[in-house]
């Protein structure tokens, strides 16, 4: 049999999200149900490829950019994904789902949740000082020093102590960058790792402004989440 190389078409799948209860309240249990729809057939997708050890990665951030969650909805027998969470604030939440339907290409889907009440608005200012988490401290350097929208920038993390660093979910780090207005959400993995705790992410920020950046590293079986706010200038 002659083999033929076939690259799947770049098709955007639809992600439908439903919630229980209908009215979401801060600090109360919330069940989210995710349905991935194949636009070519209109049918529910039931088969997915594992990416970084999971079938779906879900990121949730609050409107005030004070809450961050990276979790993994569980695939059910009927093809839906289920996740139960408690959200601390009222107001809007943005979600980014990362998944890979079989026979297609990896997908990134963005959606929005609303929780009753309101949170204080975000008051961001540039913050790139070293950030201490559970059992490490991360320092951040940007190259170039002035990050410019539309151009590739390097975010260079130095992790201290470097001893005991481990891959987390199949990568040396996971990053979510969110614009101050919550329009742009970027999920990234390291481009390069170096000795002595050096990890490099290559990023193209789409627009100028402030970006809140959560980055996760694992050391001695403990997941550390460090947070920075990076200013991005116009070209």
N, C-alpha and C positions, 0 to 999 in steps of 0.2 A: 504494500500500500504506500502510495506517495504521500508524504506529509506536506501540508501547506501551512505556512505561517499566517495566523489570523490575529490581529490586534482588535480587541473589542472596541466598538464605537464609544465615543465620549458622550454618554447619555446622562442627563440629570434626573435622578430618581426623586420622587416626592416622599417626604416624611410627614406623616399625619400624627399629631400628638393629641391625646385626650387625657382628661384629669378626673380624679375622684378625691374629694367631693367637687361639686361644681363651683362652690365658693371657697377659695383657698384662703387660709388664715395663717398668720405668722406663728411659728413654733408648733403647729398641728401637723400630724402625719398627712402626707400627700402621696397619692399613687399616680404615677405617670405611665401611660401606655403609648408605645411607639409602633407605628405601622409603616413599613417601607413599601411603596407602590412602584411597580415597574411601569414607566410611561408607555412602553411599547405594547403592553398587553392590558394594562389597567388592573392587573392582579397583584395580590399581596405576595411579596417576596418571602420565601421561607428558608432559603439557603444562603449562607454567608461564609466568607473566608475570615480566618483569624488574622488580625493585624495587631502586632505588639501584644500578643498573648490573649486578646479579647475579641469578641465578635462586635462589640460596639463600645466606643468611648464617648462619654457625655460630659461636657463642661457646662457649668451653670455659674453665672455671675449676677450679683445684685446691681440694681440701678445706681446705688451709691458707691459701687466698686469696692465694698468692704468684705463681701462674701464671695468665696470661690469654692467650687466643688469639681473634682474630677472623679467620676464614678462610672460604673459599668452595668447598664441595664441587662437583665437576664432574658435570654431567648426562651419563649414558651413553645409548647407543642403546636400551637395554632399559628406560629410564625410572628407573633407580636413580641415586643420587648417590654419588660416591666421594671420599674424602679420606684421605691418608696423613699421619700426624703422628708426632712423638716427644714423649712426655710425661715431664717431668723427675722427678716424685715418685711414690711409691707412694700408695695410698689411693683415696679417692673423687674423682671429677670430675663436675661438673654441666655439662650441655650445654643450650643454647638455640638452636633452629633457627627462622629467620624465612624464610618462603617464601609464594608466592601461586599456588595451583593455578588454572589457567584455568577460567573459568565458575564461579568461587566467590569467596571473599573471602580477604584475607591471613590467614596462620596463624602462631602462635607455639607451638612444641612443646618441651617440656622432657623430658630424659632423664638417665640416670646411667650412668657408666662406673666400673669398678673396676680398678685397677692393683695388681699384687702388691706387698706391702710396705706400709709406712705412712710418712706424713709427720708432722712435728711439728704439733700442733694449732694452729689460728689463735689468735694473741694480738693482737687488734685494740685500738687506742685511737684516739680522735678525732684526725684529722690533716688540717688544712685549710691548712697553710702552703704557700706557693708551691712548685710542683713543676716542676723542669727536666727536659726531655726532649731529643730529638736536636738540634733547632735552634730551640726556643722554650721560654719559661717561662710557665706558666699560674698565675694567681692566682684563687682562688675566694671568692666572697661569697654568702651565702645570705640570701634575703628570704622570710619574716622571719628574724631572726638565729637564733631557736630553731625548728628544723624540727619540725613536728608530724605524726604519722601520721594519714592520712585526709584531710588538708587539702593543697591545692595549695601547693607551695613553688617559688620561683624560684632556680635555680642560675646565678649570673652569673659567667662566666669572662672574665678579661682576659688577652689573649695578647700576649706581648712577645718579639720585635718583631712588630708587626702587618703590616709590609711583607712582601709575598710570600705571604700566606695564600691558600689555594686550596680549592675544594670537594674533599671526599674521598668518592668513591663517590656522587656526586650530592647531597651534603649538606655543610653547613659543619662538621659534627661528628657523631660516633657515640658513644653512651654506653651502657655496661652497668653497672647498679647491682645489687649482690647483697647480700642480708642475711647477717649473720654466721653464721647457721645454714644457709645455702645453700638455704633454702626459696623465697625470692622472688628472681626474676631479671627485671629490667626493661630493655628495649632502647628507647632514645629518640633522637630527633633534635632539633636546635634549634628552639625556638619563634620566636626572633627573633635577628637579627644586627644589630649596630650598628657604627658606624665605630670606627677605632682599636683593632681587635682585640676588641671586645665580642661575646660569644655567650651567649645565654640559653636554658636548658632549663627547661621547666615539668614538675614531677614531683609525683606523689602517692605517697608511700611508704605501703605498706599496713599496716605494723606498726611499733611502736617498736623501737629497738635501734640497733646500728651497721651501716652499709652501706658496703662497699668499692665505690668508683666508679672505673671506668676510662673515660676519655674520649679520643677520637682526633681530632686535627686535622692537616691537611696544610699544610705551608709549603715552598715551593720544591721541590715533588715529593717531599718527605720526610714520611712519616707519623710523627707524634709521639703517644705514648701517655702521658697523665698520670694519676696515681693519687691519690685522696683517700679519707679515711674520715670519713663524715659521721654524727654522732649524731642520732637521730630520737627525739623525746619522745612520750609518750602525751598524748592530748587532755585 
